[in-house]
């Protein structure tokens, strides 16, 4: 396995881990924060809101009974 491929697998496991939806929501939150900041909005509140919501979603999904 090449070093680049190994590094890519490490990055994927580190960022995505067990729940790809949390990683996707955090990336979307970063994008939303950037768009809001670009348009002159004080967007400091966006990432804490997105991270809290993604954590709550992850906990609900993990504790749901089959």
N, CA, C and O atoms as a CHARMM CRD file, in Angstrom:
* protein
*
  264
    1    1 UNK  N      0.85300  -1.17200   0.00000 PROA 1      0.00000
    2    1 UNK  CA     0.00000   0.00000   0.00000 PROA 1      0.00000
    3    1 UNK  C      0.90000   1.23600   0.00000 PROA 1      0.00000
    4    1 UNK  O      1.85600   1.32200   0.77000 PROA 1      0.00000
    5    2 UNK  N      0.58600   2.17000  -0.85700 PROA 2      0.00000
    6    2 UNK  CA     1.41100   3.37500  -0.93800 PROA 2      0.00000
    7    2 UNK  C      1.15600   4.26700   0.28000 PROA 2      0.00000
    8    2 UNK  O      0.15500   4.13500   0.98500 PROA 2      0.00000
    9    3 UNK  N      2.08600   5.16200   0.48800 PROA 3      0.00000
   10    3 UNK  CA     1.96500   6.06800   1.62700 PROA 3      0.00000
   11    3 UNK  C      0.77000   7.00300   1.46300 PROA 3      0.00000
   12    3 UNK  O      0.08600   7.31800   2.43700 PROA 3      0.00000
   13    4 UNK  N      0.51900   7.44500   0.23300 PROA 4      0.00000
   14    4 UNK  CA    -0.61200   8.35900  -0.00300 PROA 4      0.00000
   15    4 UNK  C     -1.94000   7.65000   0.25400 PROA 4      0.00000
   16    4 UNK  O     -2.86200   8.23200   0.82700 PROA 4      0.00000
   17    5 UNK  N     -2.03100   6.40600  -0.16700 PROA 5      0.00000
   18    5 UNK  CA    -3.27500   5.65900   0.05500 PROA 5      0.00000
   19    5 UNK  C     -3.49400   5.40000   1.55100 PROA 5      0.00000
   20    5 UNK  O     -4.61500   5.51000   2.04800 PROA 5      0.00000
   21    6 UNK  N     -2.43400   5.06100   2.24900 PROA 6      0.00000
   22    6 UNK  CA    -2.53000   4.85900   3.69400 PROA 6      0.00000
   23    6 UNK  C     -2.92800   6.12100   4.42800 PROA 6      0.00000
   24    6 UNK  O     -3.72800   6.08100   5.36300 PROA 6      0.00000
   25    7 UNK  N     -2.36700   7.24500   4.00100 PROA 7      0.00000
   26    7 UNK  CA    -2.72300   8.52400   4.61300 PROA 7      0.00000
   27    7 UNK  C     -4.18200   8.88200   4.32700 PROA 7      0.00000
   28    7 UNK  O     -4.88200   9.41200   5.19000 PROA 7      0.00000
   29    8 UNK  N     -4.62900   8.58600   3.10400 PROA 8      0.00000
   30    8 UNK  CA    -6.02500   8.83000   2.75400 PROA 8      0.00000
   31    8 UNK  C     -6.97200   7.99800   3.59900 PROA 8      0.00000
   32    8 UNK  O     -8.00200   8.49800   4.05200 PROA 8      0.00000
   33    9 UNK  N     -6.63400   6.73200   3.81700 PROA 9      0.00000
   34    9 UNK  CA    -7.47000   5.87900   4.67300 PROA 9      0.00000
   35    9 UNK  C     -7.48700   6.37100   6.11100 PROA 9      0.00000
   36    9 UNK  O     -8.52600   6.35500   6.77000 PROA 9      0.00000
   37   10 UNK  N     -6.32800   6.80900   6.59500 PROA 10     0.00000
   38   10 UNK  CA    -6.26300   7.35500   7.95300 PROA 10     0.00000
   39   10 UNK  C     -7.15900   8.58300   8.07500 PROA 10     0.00000
   40   10 UNK  O     -7.92600   8.70300   9.03100 PROA 10     0.00000
   41   11 UNK  N     -7.06400   9.48900   7.11300 PROA 11     0.00000
   42   11 UNK  CA    -7.87700  10.71200   7.15600 PROA 11     0.00000
   43   11 UNK  C     -9.36300  10.38200   7.11900 PROA 11     0.00000
   44   11 UNK  O    -10.15300  10.98600   7.84400 PROA 11     0.00000
   45   12 UNK  N     -9.74500   9.43100   6.28300 PROA 12     0.00000
   46   12 UNK  CA   -11.15200   9.04300   6.19600 PROA 12     0.00000
   47   12 UNK  C    -11.62800   8.47800   7.53500 PROA 12     0.00000
   48   12 UNK  O    -12.69100   8.86300   8.02300 PROA 12     0.00000
   49   13 UNK  N    -10.86900   7.58900   8.12100 PROA 13     0.00000
   50   13 UNK  CA   -11.26300   6.99600   9.40500 PROA 13     0.00000
   51   13 UNK  C    -11.26900   8.04000  10.51700 PROA 13     0.00000
   52   13 UNK  O    -12.11200   7.98700  11.41400 PROA 13     0.00000
   53   14 UNK  N    -10.33700   8.98600  10.46500 PROA 14     0.00000
   54   14 UNK  CA   -10.25600  10.00800  11.51000 PROA 14     0.00000
   55   14 UNK  C    -11.41500  10.98700  11.41300 PROA 14     0.00000
   56   14 UNK  O    -12.00800  11.34500  12.43100 PROA 14     0.00000
   57   15 UNK  N    -11.74400  11.42400  10.20400 PROA 15     0.00000
   58   15 UNK  CA   -12.78500  12.42900  10.02800 PROA 15     0.00000
   59   15 UNK  C    -14.17000  11.80100  10.06900 PROA 15     0.00000
   60   15 UNK  O    -15.04600  12.28500  10.78500 PROA 15     0.00000
   61   16 UNK  N    -14.37600  10.74400   9.31900 PROA 16     0.00000
   62   16 UNK  CA   -15.70200  10.14000   9.21400 PROA 16     0.00000
   63   16 UNK  C    -15.97300   9.22300  10.39400 PROA 16     0.00000
   64   16 UNK  O    -17.03900   9.30600  11.00400 PROA 16     0.00000
   65   17 UNK  N    -15.04600   8.36600  10.71900 PROA 17     0.00000
   66   17 UNK  CA   -15.19200   7.48200  11.86900 PROA 17     0.00000
   67   17 UNK  C    -16.38500   6.56800  11.75500 PROA 17     0.00000
   68   17 UNK  O    -16.57700   5.92300  10.72500 PROA 17     0.00000
   69   18 UNK  N    -17.19400   6.50200  12.80300 PROA 18     0.00000
   70   18 UNK  CA   -18.33800   5.60400  12.83700 PROA 18     0.00000
   71   18 UNK  C    -19.58900   6.19900  12.20900 PROA 18     0.00000
   72   18 UNK  O    -20.43500   5.45400  11.71600 PROA 18     0.00000
   73   19 UNK  N    -19.72800   7.49400  12.21300 PROA 19     0.00000
   74   19 UNK  CA   -20.97500   8.11900  11.78500 PROA 19     0.00000
   75   19 UNK  C    -20.69800   9.17300  10.72000 PROA 19     0.00000
   76   19 UNK  O    -20.24700  10.27500  11.03200 PROA 19     0.00000
   77   20 UNK  N    -20.96400   8.83700   9.47700 PROA 20     0.00000
   78   20 UNK  CA   -20.69400   9.74800   8.36700 PROA 20     0.00000
   79   20 UNK  C    -21.63700  10.94500   8.37000 PROA 20     0.00000
   80   20 UNK  O    -21.31200  11.98600   7.79900 PROA 20     0.00000
   81   21 UNK  N    -22.80100  10.81300   9.00500 PROA 21     0.00000
   82   21 UNK  CA   -23.74200  11.92800   9.00800 PROA 21     0.00000
   83   21 UNK  C    -23.22000  13.09700   9.83900 PROA 21     0.00000
   84   21 UNK  O    -23.45100  14.25500   9.49200 PROA 21     0.00000
   85   22 UNK  N    -22.52200  12.80700  10.92600 PROA 22     0.00000
   86   22 UNK  CA   -21.95200  13.88100  11.74700 PROA 22     0.00000
   87   22 UNK  C    -20.88100  14.61400  10.94700 PROA 22     0.00000
   88   22 UNK  O    -20.82600  15.84400  10.96600 PROA 22     0.00000
   89   23 UNK  N    -20.03000  13.87100  10.24800 PROA 23     0.00000
   90   23 UNK  CA   -18.99600  14.50900   9.42200 PROA 23     0.00000
   91   23 UNK  C    -19.62600  15.36900   8.33800 PROA 23     0.00000
   92   23 UNK  O    -19.15300  16.47400   8.07100 PROA 23     0.00000
   93   24 UNK  N    -20.68000  14.87900   7.71500 PROA 24     0.00000
   94   24 UNK  CA   -21.35800  15.63700   6.66200 PROA 24     0.00000
   95   24 UNK  C    -21.99700  16.90700   7.22200 PROA 24     0.00000
   96   24 UNK  O    -21.91400  17.96600   6.60000 PROA 24     0.00000
   97   25 UNK  N    -22.62600  16.81100   8.37900 PROA 25     0.00000
   98   25 UNK  CA   -23.24800  17.98600   8.99400 PROA 25     0.00000
   99   25 UNK  C    -22.21000  19.02500   9.40000 PROA 25     0.00000
  100   25 UNK  O    -22.45100  20.22400   9.26000 PROA 25     0.00000
  101   26 UNK  N    -21.07400  18.58900   9.89400 PROA 26     0.00000
  102   26 UNK  CA   -20.03000  19.53600  10.28400 PROA 26     0.00000
  103   26 UNK  C    -19.46000  20.24400   9.05500 PROA 26     0.00000
  104   26 UNK  O    -19.21900  21.45100   9.09500 PROA 26     0.00000
  105   27 UNK  N    -19.24500  19.51000   7.97000 PROA 27     0.00000
  106   27 UNK  CA   -18.76400  20.13500   6.72800 PROA 27     0.00000
  107   27 UNK  C    -19.80600  21.12400   6.20200 PROA 27     0.00000
  108   27 UNK  O    -19.45300  22.21500   5.75600 PROA 27     0.00000
  109   28 UNK  N    -21.07700  20.75100   6.25300 PROA 28     0.00000
  110   28 UNK  CA   -22.13800  21.66200   5.81800 PROA 28     0.00000
  111   28 UNK  C    -22.19100  22.89400   6.72500 PROA 28     0.00000
  112   28 UNK  O    -22.43000  24.00400   6.25000 PROA 28     0.00000
  113   29 UNK  N    -21.97300  22.70500   8.01000 PROA 29     0.00000
  114   29 UNK  CA   -21.95100  23.83800   8.93900 PROA 29     0.00000
  115   29 UNK  C    -20.79600  24.78500   8.66900 PROA 29     0.00000
  116   29 UNK  O    -20.95600  26.00200   8.77300 PROA 29     0.00000
  117   30 UNK  N    -19.64100  24.24700   8.32500 PROA 30     0.00000
  118   30 UNK  CA   -18.50300  25.09100   7.96800 PROA 30     0.00000
  119   30 UNK  C    -18.82900  25.89200   6.71300 PROA 30     0.00000
  120   30 UNK  O    -18.52600  27.08200   6.63000 PROA 30     0.00000
  121   31 UNK  N    -19.44800  25.23300   5.74000 PROA 31     0.00000
  122   31 UNK  CA   -19.84300  25.94400   4.51900 PROA 31     0.00000
  123   31 UNK  C    -20.86400  27.02400   4.79200 PROA 31     0.00000
  124   31 UNK  O    -20.75200  28.12800   4.26000 PROA 31     0.00000
  125   32 UNK  N    -21.86200  26.72600   5.61400 PROA 32     0.00000
  126   32 UNK  CA   -22.88400  27.71400   5.96200 PROA 32     0.00000
  127   32 UNK  C    -22.27600  28.89200   6.71100 PROA 32     0.00000
  128   32 UNK  O    -22.64400  30.04100   6.46600 PROA 32     0.00000
  129   33 UNK  N    -21.35800  28.61700   7.61300 PROA 33     0.00000
  130   33 UNK  CA   -20.68400  29.68100   8.34100 PROA 33     0.00000
  131   33 UNK  C    -19.89000  30.57600   7.39200 PROA 33     0.00000
  132   33 UNK  O    -19.89300  31.79900   7.53100 PROA 33     0.00000
  133   34 UNK  N    -19.21600  29.96000   6.43400 PROA 34     0.00000
  134   34 UNK  CA   -18.44000  30.73700   5.46000 PROA 34     0.00000
  135   34 UNK  C    -19.35200  31.61900   4.60600 PROA 34     0.00000
  136   34 UNK  O    -19.03500  32.78000   4.34500 PROA 34     0.00000
  137   35 UNK  N    -20.48600  31.06300   4.17500 PROA 35     0.00000
  138   35 UNK  CA   -21.42000  31.84600   3.35000 PROA 35     0.00000
  139   35 UNK  C    -21.99400  33.00800   4.15500 PROA 35     0.00000
  140   35 UNK  O    -22.07000  34.13100   3.65700 PROA 35     0.00000
  141   36 UNK  N    -22.39500  32.74500   5.38000 PROA 36     0.00000
  142   36 UNK  CA   -22.94500  33.81100   6.22000 PROA 36     0.00000
  143   36 UNK  C    -21.90800  34.90200   6.48700 PROA 36     0.00000
  144   36 UNK  O    -22.22100  36.09100   6.41000 PROA 36     0.00000
  145   37 UNK  N    -20.68000  34.49900   6.79800 PROA 37     0.00000
  146   37 UNK  CA   -19.62500  35.47400   7.06100 PROA 37     0.00000
  147   37 UNK  C    -19.30000  36.28800   5.80800 PROA 37     0.00000
  148   37 UNK  O    -19.00200  37.48000   5.89400 PROA 37     0.00000
  149   38 UNK  N    -19.35700  35.64500   4.66100 PROA 38     0.00000
  150   38 UNK  CA   -19.09400  36.35100   3.40400 PROA 38     0.00000
  151   38 UNK  C    -20.12700  37.44600   3.14200 PROA 38     0.00000
  152   38 UNK  O    -19.81800  38.48400   2.55600 PROA 38     0.00000
  153   39 UNK  N    -21.34000  37.19800   3.58000 PROA 39     0.00000
  154   39 UNK  CA   -22.41600  38.17000   3.38800 PROA 39     0.00000
  155   39 UNK  C    -22.54200  39.17000   4.53100 PROA 39     0.00000
  156   39 UNK  O    -23.52800  39.90300   4.61000 PROA 39     0.00000
  157   40 UNK  N    -21.56200  39.20200   5.40500 PROA 40     0.00000
  158   40 UNK  CA   -21.51700  40.21100   6.45400 PROA 40     0.00000
  159   40 UNK  C    -22.28400  39.87200   7.71700 PROA 40     0.00000
  160   40 UNK  O    -22.45500  40.73600   8.57800 PROA 40     0.00000
  161   41 UNK  N    -22.74700  38.64800   7.85100 PROA 41     0.00000
  162   41 UNK  CA   -23.47400  38.23600   9.05200 PROA 41     0.00000
  163   41 UNK  C    -22.46200  37.76900  10.09700 PROA 41     0.00000
  164   41 UNK  O    -21.50200  37.07400   9.76600 PROA 41     0.00000
  165   42 UNK  N    -22.67400  38.14600  11.34400 PROA 42     0.00000
  166   42 UNK  CA   -21.84100  37.63300  12.43200 PROA 42     0.00000
  167   42 UNK  C    -22.23300  36.17200  12.65100 PROA 42     0.00000
  168   42 UNK  O    -23.24700  35.89100  13.28900 PROA 42     0.00000
  169   43 UNK  N    -21.44100  35.25500  12.13100 PROA 43     0.00000
  170   43 UNK  CA   -21.82300  33.84800  12.07300 PROA 43     0.00000
  171   43 UNK  C    -21.15800  33.00100  13.15400 PROA 43     0.00000
  172   43 UNK  O    -21.01100  31.79200  12.97200 PROA 43     0.00000
  173   44 UNK  N    -20.76000  33.58800  14.25400 PROA 44     0.00000
  174   44 UNK  CA   -20.08900  32.84400  15.31400 PROA 44     0.00000
  175   44 UNK  C    -20.99800  31.78300  15.92000 PROA 44     0.00000
  176   44 UNK  O    -20.50800  30.79000  16.45700 PROA 44     0.00000
  177   45 UNK  N    -22.29400  31.97200  15.84600 PROA 45     0.00000
  178   45 UNK  CA   -23.28000  31.09600  16.47500 PROA 45     0.00000
  179   45 UNK  C    -23.58000  29.85500  15.63800 PROA 45     0.00000
  180   45 UNK  O    -24.17100  28.90100  16.14500 PROA 45     0.00000
  181   46 UNK  N    -23.19200  29.85200  14.39500 PROA 46     0.00000
  182   46 UNK  CA   -23.60100  28.78600  13.48300 PROA 46     0.00000
  183   46 UNK  C    -22.95900  27.43100  13.83100 PROA 46     0.00000
  184   46 UNK  O    -23.66200  26.42500  13.93000 PROA 46     0.00000
  185   47 UNK  N    -21.65400  27.40000  14.01400 PROA 47     0.00000
  186   47 UNK  CA   -20.98500  26.11400  14.26600 PROA 47     0.00000
  187   47 UNK  C    -21.38600  25.48300  15.60100 PROA 47     0.00000
  188   47 UNK  O    -21.61700  24.27400  15.63400 PROA 47     0.00000
  189   48 UNK  N    -21.48100  26.23100  16.70000 PROA 48     0.00000
  190   48 UNK  CA   -21.95700  25.58400  17.92700 PROA 48     0.00000
  191   48 UNK  C    -23.35700  24.99200  17.77400 PROA 48     0.00000
  192   48 UNK  O    -23.65300  23.93400  18.33000 PROA 48     0.00000
  193   49 UNK  N    -24.20600  25.66800  17.02800 PROA 49     0.00000
  194   49 UNK  CA   -25.55400  25.15900  16.77900 PROA 49     0.00000
  195   49 UNK  C    -25.52600  23.87200  15.95800 PROA 49     0.00000
  196   49 UNK  O    -26.23100  22.91300  16.27400 PROA 49     0.00000
  197   50 UNK  N    -24.72200  23.85200  14.91600 PROA 50     0.00000
  198   50 UNK  CA   -24.62400  22.67200  14.05000 PROA 50     0.00000
  199   50 UNK  C    -24.00800  21.49700  14.80400 PROA 50     0.00000
  200   50 UNK  O    -24.48200  20.36800  14.68000 PROA 50     0.00000
  201   51 UNK  N    -22.97000  21.74600  15.57300 PROA 51     0.00000
  202   51 UNK  CA   -22.32600  20.66200  16.32100 PROA 51     0.00000
  203   51 UNK  C    -23.27000  20.10000  17.37700 PROA 51     0.00000
  204   51 UNK  O    -23.33000  18.88400  17.55900 PROA 51     0.00000
  205   52 UNK  N    -24.00700  20.95900  18.07400 PROA 52     0.00000
  206   52 UNK  CA   -24.97200  20.49100  19.06800 PROA 52     0.00000
  207   52 UNK  C    -26.07800  19.66800  18.41600 PROA 52     0.00000
  208   52 UNK  O    -26.46400  18.62100  18.93600 PROA 52     0.00000
  209   53 UNK  N    -26.58700  20.13600  17.28600 PROA 53     0.00000
  210   53 UNK  CA   -27.63900  19.40900  16.58500 PROA 53     0.00000
  211   53 UNK  C    -27.13600  18.06800  16.06000 PROA 53     0.00000
  212   53 UNK  O    -27.85900  17.07300  16.11700 PROA 53     0.00000
  213   54 UNK  N    -25.90700  18.03100  15.55100 PROA 54     0.00000
  214   54 UNK  CA   -25.38400  16.75900  15.03300 PROA 54     0.00000
  215   54 UNK  C    -25.11500  15.78000  16.16800 PROA 54     0.00000
  216   54 UNK  O    -25.31100  14.57500  16.00300 PROA 54     0.00000
  217   55 UNK  N    -24.67000  16.27900  17.31500 PROA 55     0.00000
  218   55 UNK  CA   -24.48500  15.40600  18.47100 PROA 55     0.00000
  219   55 UNK  C    -25.81600  14.83900  18.93800 PROA 55     0.00000
  220   55 UNK  O    -25.91200  13.65000  19.24300 PROA 55     0.00000
  221   56 UNK  N    -26.84700  15.68000  18.99700 PROA 56     0.00000
  222   56 UNK  CA   -28.16800  15.20900  19.40800 PROA 56     0.00000
  223   56 UNK  C    -28.70400  14.16300  18.43100 PROA 56     0.00000
  224   56 UNK  O    -29.25600  13.14400  18.84700 PROA 56     0.00000
  225   57 UNK  N    -28.54000  14.41600  17.14100 PROA 57     0.00000
  226   57 UNK  CA   -28.98000  13.44300  16.13000 PROA 57     0.00000
  227   57 UNK  C    -28.23600  12.12500  16.27300 PROA 57     0.00000
  228   57 UNK  O    -28.83300  11.05300  16.17800 PROA 57     0.00000
  229   58 UNK  N    -26.93800  12.20800  16.50100 PROA 58     0.00000
  230   58 UNK  CA   -26.13700  10.99800  16.66600 PROA 58     0.00000
  231   58 UNK  C    -26.56500  10.20900  17.90000 PROA 58     0.00000
  232   58 UNK  O    -26.64800   8.98200  17.85300 PROA 58     0.00000
  233   59 UNK  N    -26.83600  10.90200  18.99800 PROA 59     0.00000
  234   59 UNK  CA   -27.26700  10.22200  20.21900 PROA 59     0.00000
  235   59 UNK  C    -28.64100   9.57800  20.05800 PROA 59     0.00000
  236   59 UNK  O    -28.87300   8.47300  20.54700 PROA 59     0.00000
  237   60 UNK  N    -29.54500  10.26500  19.37600 PROA 60     0.00000
  238   60 UNK  CA   -30.87300   9.69200  19.14100 PROA 60     0.00000
  239   60 UNK  C    -30.75800   8.43300  18.28700 PROA 60     0.00000
  240   60 UNK  O    -31.39500   7.41900  18.57400 PROA 60     0.00000
  241   61 UNK  N    -29.94800   8.50400  17.24300 PROA 61     0.00000
  242   61 UNK  CA   -29.77900   7.34200  16.37100 PROA 61     0.00000
  243   61 UNK  C    -29.10600   6.18600  17.09500 PROA 61     0.00000
  244   61 UNK  O    -29.43100   5.02700  16.83700 PROA 61     0.00000
  245   62 UNK  N    -28.16800   6.48100  18.00000 PROA 62     0.00000
  246   62 UNK  CA   -27.43500   5.43000  18.70300 PROA 62     0.00000
  247   62 UNK  C    -28.26600   4.76600  19.79100 PROA 62     0.00000
  248   62 UNK  O    -28.07300   3.58600  20.08500 PROA 62     0.00000
  249   63 UNK  N    -29.18300   5.50500  20.38600 PROA 63     0.00000
  250   63 UNK  CA   -29.96500   4.94500  21.49000 PROA 63     0.00000
  251   63 UNK  C    -31.33700   4.44700  21.08100 PROA 63     0.00000
  252   63 UNK  O    -32.08400   3.94000  21.91700 PROA 63     0.00000
  253   64 UNK  N    -31.68100   4.58400  19.81000 PROA 64     0.00000
  254   64 UNK  CA   -32.96800   4.11200  19.33400 PROA 64     0.00000
  255   64 UNK  C    -33.02400   2.59100  19.42100 PROA 64     0.00000
  256   64 UNK  O    -32.06500   1.90200  19.07300 PROA 64     0.00000
  257   65 UNK  N    -34.14000   2.08600  19.88100 PROA 65     0.00000
  258   65 UNK  CA   -34.30900   0.62500  19.96500 PROA 65     0.00000
  259   65 UNK  C    -34.71900   0.07800  18.61700 PROA 65     0.00000
  260   65 UNK  O    -35.48300   0.71100  17.88800 PROA 65     0.00000
  261   66 UNK  N    -34.21400  -1.09900  18.28200 PROA 66     0.00000
  262   66 UNK  CA   -34.55900  -1.69400  16.97000 PROA 66     0.00000
  263   66 UNK  C    -35.99700  -2.13500  16.86100 PROA 66     0.00000
  264   66 UNK  O    -36.40900  -2.64600  15.81900 PROA 66     0.00000
